[in-house]
């Protein structure tokens, strides 16, 4: 991969490689900075040991420095492991432990918060020092050498590192260049978290084509309308978005659509088709991290011609798929089977986890000696009429939440580590809209029975403590004891509720029980306030429609986040407001002032006119596939 980028730098040294605001990093500068850093990395680590994978962790966000660090580590003969600083210290420590590298690349003193052991050396990408320059003889990388390790969710609470060789990423970039007709004139948006393989689709096909990578600011990439404008201003031609965000962009009215050439979406089941007049082609991409970014694609037909579920398409070049039953036998067309992926994209396995690798990476009977196929756990059927593949669900309880693959077992393990928790279980749920969330069930270490004020205060304290420390997006419920009743403890708790008996969540001798759903919080209206304005009443109706509540249950001063709101909810809510009231409310504004009253004030100040009230619509039913 690094040699491919070096060739582009030699051909077009003055072309912009990465643009981040006012910062422009040319291909010539990228190559020089990466070569200097690579020499220091090689001096510190030495050449890679055959058969030993110790990827170099990168504690960096989306930036020109990220591109320099990735390229430098590959030039030094090692693989890299990106860590998104925004995903928290606990995950960072788990990834660092898995990599077992004595070196960490970052910028400035950003790694100070990690509290690293003394044996780990921190290297500043912008000021790495110096070392003898590497020569052509030092480049011993082969197609089968480790390129990168990307960490996904794990069932034991420890993220799994997927190890991918150079040959896989080279094959992916070659396909990408052909499929999307990438040229040096293209400009790709860098939006994805560095811990998500969507970032690989943005970074490497762009740099290997000699095109330009453009970094979007955080506030821009969280707001579909702001992002559409940004695409236009910066001349973006290709972008990848997670499915939910992509649906929001596709759903913008025609006059707001950006002049992209290609929009790729993936990470969940796509349910929205583009306008017939959309200036870009929408491609639905599917594939687990273990298959190197993606393994099947489908061009999405416009809404006026396409009907039925949107397929995940056909395999990309040099990739084969097999649909097998529980006994490993092929299923007939039209019948769901466990999707197995073989060919050019299959990863090396899981870093330092031979047993888990052996369980998921199986011998490929149609490949050569040593060839493997990856068992995805996804249920997929082949349409007998078209031959296209359709996603049907999962064979286990894994779930996609806002594009990220999540194992409920990982969240369970985290909850069990909380102080005051004797036991816990986490299951995936879907709301009325079909969006996935995690529901956590906790058993306190000490009984919290009793109906007096002290017992009630203890239950509230336990609720706030555990909800504040649990995984993001996990709605927690506490259980008095196995086989007895449960109570809700979503944070901040508004009321207790009594549920049917809850079986022991961890008993291995019985099937997984059906647990009560955590109730949606319905804050009561505050008294003593003036009668709401017409705008505020309409805003409350829109919030109620989004959250599936009665408008009177939405207090003007309740927090968007207390209702369970998140980034995708925010996108849908501001779209509702724009359609109903004609005012564009920035998502960042909603995050900063997250109440209906604040939103109504903003609408009034912007001159919005309340549309006629309509009966609040319940959140639409959607397929309940992961």
N, C-alpha and C positions, 0 to 999 in steps of 0.2 A: 504493500500500500504506500509506504513512504517513498519508494522509488518512483511510483506513478505520479505522486504529487511533485517530486523533484523534477520530473520531466516537464511538467506544466510550468514550473517556476523558471526553468531554463528557456522555454519558448516565450513566455509572457511575464518577465520579471516585474514589469511596471503595472500589470493589471491588478485591480483590487481583489484580494482573496477574502478578507473579512472586513465588514464595515459595522462599527458599533457607535452610533451617534456621530460625533465629530472625528472619531478615530478611524483611520483607514490603514489596514495592514495589507501591503502588496504581497504578491507571490514571492518576489525577491527577498523582502524583509522576513516573510514567514520562513523561508528556507534558511536564511542566515541565522535567525534567532533559534530555530529548531536545531540546527547543526551545532551551535554553541552549547545549548542546553543538553543535547544528546551526548556530547563529549564529557560533560560533568557527570551525567547519569551513568555512563559507561565506566568512568573512572571510579565512581562510588560503588557500583554494583558488580563490575566486571562483566564478562560475557555470560549469557544464560547457560545454565547447566542442562544438558540433554535430558529430556523427559521430566524436568522439574519446572513447575509453573508457579512463579511468584510474581504476580502482576504488580505493577507500581501504582499505588492509589493516587488519584488526582482530586484534591479538595478544591474544586473550582466550579464556578457557575458558568453560564453561557457568556462567552467573551472571546476576544482574540487570543488571550492567554491560554484558553482551553485548547484551541487549535494548535498553538505552539507546543503545548505540553504533550498532547496526543502524538503529534508527529515526532517530537523529540524522543519519546520513550520507544517508539517503533524503530527509529534510526539507531538507538542504542542496543537494539536486539531483543528488547523485552516487550511484554504485553502491558496494557494499562487497564486500570479499573476506576471508572469515574464515580465520584461520590457527590451527590447534590447536597450542598450545605443547607438547603431549605427543608430537607427531610429529617432533620434533627440529629442530636448527638448519639442517641441510642443506636440508630441504624448505622451511623458512621463508625462507631466503635465495633459493631458486628462485622462490617465490611473490612475494616482494618485488620481485625483478628483473622479473618478468613484469608486475606492476602498474605499475611505474615511477611510483609516487606520491611526492610530496614530504612526505607526511603519514602517520603511523602512530598508531592509537588503541590505548591499552592502559591499565593501571592501575599507579600508583606507578612503581617502577623495574624493572618486570618485563621491559622491553625491553633492559635493560643487556647481557644475554647475547648479543643479536643483533649487537653491534658495528656499528651502522648508520653509513653515510657521513654526513659533516657536513651534506649538503644535505637530509637527511630529518629533519623535525621530529616529535618524539614528543609526543603530546597525552594527558594523563591524563584519562580519562573522569570520574573523581570530582572533579577540580579543573582544569577546562579554561581557567579565566580568564573573561574577558567580552568581548563584542562587541555591536554594535547588534543588537537583536532583528530577526528576519526578519519580513517582511510577506507578505500574500497575493500581492502582485505578484512576490515573490521565488520563489514556487513555480512553476517553469516545467516541472516534470516532466510528461511525456506517457506514454500507455500503452506506447509503443515505446521509452521511455528505459531505460537500463541500470538494473537493480535490484540484481543481485549477480553475482559471478563465483565459481564453485566449481571448484577444481583437482582434476583426476583424474589417473590415471597417464598417462605418456607413453612412447612407444617409443624416444625418444632420451635418456632420463635426465632430461628436463626436464618437470615436470608441465604438463598442458594446462589452461588456464583456460576453462571453459564460461561464456559470457556469456548471461545470461537477462534479458529485459525485464520491466517491471512487469506488462504484460498477461498474461504466462504465469502468474505467481504469483497474480494476481487470479483467473484462471480456475480454477487449482488449488484455491484456498481456497473458491471458490463451490461447486465439486464436492464438496469435503471436507465442507462444512457440510451439504449435502443428503444425501450418502451415509451419514454417521455421525450425522446429526441433532444437530449440535453446538449447545449452548446456553450461556448465561452461567453455568449451574450446573456445567458440566463442569470437570474438573481433569485436565490432561495432564501426563504425566511427561516431563521433559527429561533424556534419557539419552544421546543420540547425540553423537558427536564433532562439533564445529562444522564440521569439514572434510568431513563426510558428509551427503548430502542428506536422510538421515533426520531430521536436526535441523530442516530446513525444514518437514517434516511435523508436527513437534512444536510449533514456535514460531509460525509465521504463521497457520495456521487457528485456533489458540487465541486469539491476541491480536486477530485481526479479528472473532472471535465474542464478545469480552468475557469469555472464560472465564479460568481460572487456570492458569498454568504453574508446575509444582513441580519444583525441581532436586533430583536424587538425588545423594547423596555417592558418591565413586568406589568405596568398598568395598561399597556397597549395589548398585550397578549391575553389579558383577562376579559376584554370587552370586545364582542364581535363587531360592533359598529365602528369603534376606534380602530380595530384591526383592519377592517375593510378600507377605511380611509388611509391607514398606514401603508397597506399594500399598494394603493394607487400612487401615493406620494413617492414611494421608494422604488417603484417599477418592478415589484415582485412578480415573477412569472410562475414559480412553483412553491407550493406550501403543503405541509402535512399537518393535519389537525386530528385530535382525538374525536371519536364519533359524535359525542354530545355537543362539543364545540363546533364541529363541522356542520351538524344539523342546524345549529343556530345561525351560522353564516349563510348556509344555503337558503334558510328561511327568510333572510332579509328581503325587503321588497326590491323590485328590479332596478330601480334608480340608485340603489345603494350597493349594488353588486360590484365587486372589484374586478379589474381587467386582468385577472390571472390567466395563464394558459392551462395550468393543471392544478387541481386540488385533490390530494390523496387523503382519505379518511380511514381510520381503523382503530381498533381497541374494543369495540363492542358491536352489537347488532345495529346496522344502519336501517332506519325506517323512513327517511326523508329523501325525496328525489329532487334534483335541481329544476329550476324554471326552464322552460323550453328555450328562453332567450338568454340563458346564462352564458357569459362569454368564455367560460372555462369548462374543461372536461372533468367530471368527478370520477375518481377511481376508488372503489372499495377494496381495501387491502386487508388481508388476513394472514396471521402467522404468529406463533409463539416465539419468544426470545431464542429458544433452542433450535429454531429453524432459520436463524440469521435474518432478523427483521420481519420477513414475510415469506409466504410460500405459495399463496394463491391471490389472484386479483380479478376484479370484474369492473368493467366500465359501466357506470350507472346510467340507465336510460332516463331521459327527462320525464317529468310527471305527466305529460300529455301522451306519452307513448308507452311508458313502462307500467306494468301492473304486477300485483302479487309481491311476495317477499323478495327483498333484494339479495341476490346470491353472493357468495364469497368467490365465485368464479371458477377459474381454471388454474392449474399449477403454472408457475413461472418457468423460464428456461432451465433445463437440467435438474428439475425437481420432479419427483414422482410421489403420488399419494396412494394409500391403500385404505379401504374402509373394511374393518374387521369386526367380527363379533367377539364375545367374551372368550371364546375358545380359539381365537386367532384365525378364523376362517373368513374368507371374503363374503360380504353380504350382497344380495342382489340390488340392482338399481332401484331407487325409491325407498329403500330400507335404511334407517339410520345405523351407522356403524362408527366405531372408535377410529378416528382419523390417525393414521400413521404416515409420517413424512420421511422420505428417503431422497438421496441424491446430494446435490451440491451444497445445500444449506445446512445439513445436519451438524450440530456443534460437536465438540470433542467430548462433552459431558459436564458434570458438575465438579467444580473445583474442590479437591480434597474430600470427595464424597463417593467412593467407589461403589458402595452398596446402592445408593440412590441412583447413581449413573446406570448400574446394571439393571435396575428395575424399570427405567424409562427408555434407555437407549438399547434397543434389541438388535440382534443380528438381522441383516437385510437379506432375505433369501434370493432377491433378484439382483443384488449387488455383487461386487467382487469380494475377494478375501478381506476380511476385517471391516467390510462395509456395515454401517449401522442405519437403523431407522428409528425415529423418535415417536413414541406413543404419546399423543397430545392429551388424551382424556376428553377431547371434544367430540360430541356426537354430530355427525355430518351425513347427509344423504346426497346421492347423485340423482338429479332430475332425469328420468328415463327419456324424456323428449329432447332436452337440450344438452344433456351431459354436464350441465353446470352444477357446482357443489353448493349446498345450502346448509347453513349452521342450524342445528336443532337443539343444542343444550350441552350439558356436561355429564360425565359418568361419575363425578364426585361432587363435593360441595364447594369447589373453588368458584370464585365470583369475580367479575370485573366491576370495579367501582371507579367511575370517572376516568376510565382508560387504564387503570392500574390493576394488575392481576393480584388478587388478594386470597390468601389461604386463611379461612376462619381459625384454623388451628394455631396460626402464628399469633393472632390477636388473643386467643384463649391463653396461650402461654404468657403473654404480656400481662394480662389481667391477673393471672394467678400469682404474679410476682408482687402485686400491690400489697402494701401494708394493710392489715385488717381484713384481708380476703382469704377465706379458707379454701374456697373452690370457685371455679368459673367455667362458663361455656359460652361460645360465640357461634351464632348461626347467621347465615345470609337471609335477608328478607327483601321484599320488593314492595314499594308503595303503590298507590293506585295508578300512578303514571307509568309504572314499570321500572322505575329507577331503583338500583340496588343500594342497600345499606346494611351495616352490621348491627345486630342486636346482641348485647352482652348480658349474661345472667350471672349474678354474683351471689355467693353464700358468705355472709360475714363470719369472721373468726369467732366473734362473741354474739350470743343471742340478742336480738333487737326487738324482742316481743314487748308487749305492754301498750296500754292506751293512754298513759299519763303524759304530762308535758315533757318530762325528762326523756322518756322513751322516744317520743316524737322528735325531740331535738337531736337525739343520737342518730335516728334514722336519717334526718336531714343532713347532719354532718357527714355521715357515711356516704350519702348520695353525692354530695358536692365534692368530697375528697376523691372518691373513685372515678366519678365522671370527669373531673378535671385532669386526672392522670391517665385515663384510658386512651385507647387509640382514637385518632381523629375520625369522626363520623360514626363512632360506635355508640349506639344508644343503650345505656345500661339499665338493668333491672335487678333488684336484689331479692334473693330467695331466703325466707326465714330458715328453712332447713329442707334437705331432700325429702320429697314426699309430702311437704306441707305447702302453705300458701306463699305467694310472691307479692312483692310490692314494687312499684316503679320508683326509679331514682334517677331519671334523666336530669341533666344539669342545665339551668337551675330548676329544682323541683317545684312544681306548682301545686301538686296534690298527690295523695297516696291513693292507690286503688287496689282492691282485693281481686286476685285472679284464681282460677281453678288450681287444684293441686299440681305441683311441678315435680316430676320424677327427678331422681338423682342425675344431674347433667353429665356425670363422668362414669356412670356404671357401664363396664364393658360387657355385662351379661345380658343386656337388653338393647333393643334397637334405639336409634336416636329418637328421643321423645319429641312430641309436638309441643312447643313451648308457647306461652302466651305472648302476644305481640305487645311491645311497649306502646302505651297510648300516646297519641300525638298531643303535645302540650297545647292547652287552650287557655291562655292567660285571660283572666277576667278584666272587664273594663274598670278603670279607676273612676271613683266618684269625685264630685266637686269640680269638674272641668266644664268649660263652656261647650255649648253644642258644636259638634264638628262642622267644619265648612263643607260645602258640596264637593270640593276637590278632595278633601280628606276622606269623605265617605266613599268616593269613587276609588281612591287609592286603596282603602281598606277592602273594598270588594275585589280588586285585582289581586291583592295579597291573599285574600281568602280563597280565591279561585286557584291560585298557584299552590297553596299549602293544603287544599282540601278541607277548609274550615268554613264555619259560618261567619259572615262579616262582623257580626256583633262580638264574636270571640276574639277578634284581632284588636288588641288594645293599641291606641295610637302611638304609645310610647314603648311597646314591646320591641325587643331586638330581633332583627332578621335571623341572627344566629341562634337565638333561643328557640326559634321555631324549627330549627334543623336546617336552615339555609346553608348553601355552599356555593361554590363558584358557578356551577351549571345552573342551579336554581336562580342565582342572580341574573344570569344571562336571559333566562326565560322571563323573569319578572320584568326586567327593563324593556324587553321586547313587547310584553303586554302593555306596559305603560305607554310606549311609543305608539302602538297601534290604537290604543283607546283615547289617549290624551294629546297625542301629537308632540310630545316632548321627549328628547333623547336624554335620559338620565345616565351619566357615566357609571359603569360598574364600580369604579374606584370611589365615586361619591357615595354610593350605597354602602360600601364597606366602611367608609369613614363616618357616616351618619345613618346607621342601619335601622331606622324606625319609619313607620308610615307617616307620622307627623312631619319628620324632616323631609321625606320625599314629597309630601303635599306642598310644603313651603317652597321647595325647589321648583315644582311644577307651576305654582302660582307666579313665582318670580320670573319664570321663563315665558309666561303668557299662555300657558296651556289652557285649553277649554275642556271641562269635563264632558265626556260623551254621555249620551243618555244611559241611564242605569239599566242593566240587564240582569236577569236572575243569575246568581253566581253559579258558574259551571263547575262541576266536579272535575278533578284531574282526569284526563281521558284514560281509558283502559288501553294498555299496550301489551304486546306479547311478553310473557314472563320467561323468556330465554335469557341466559346470562349475557 
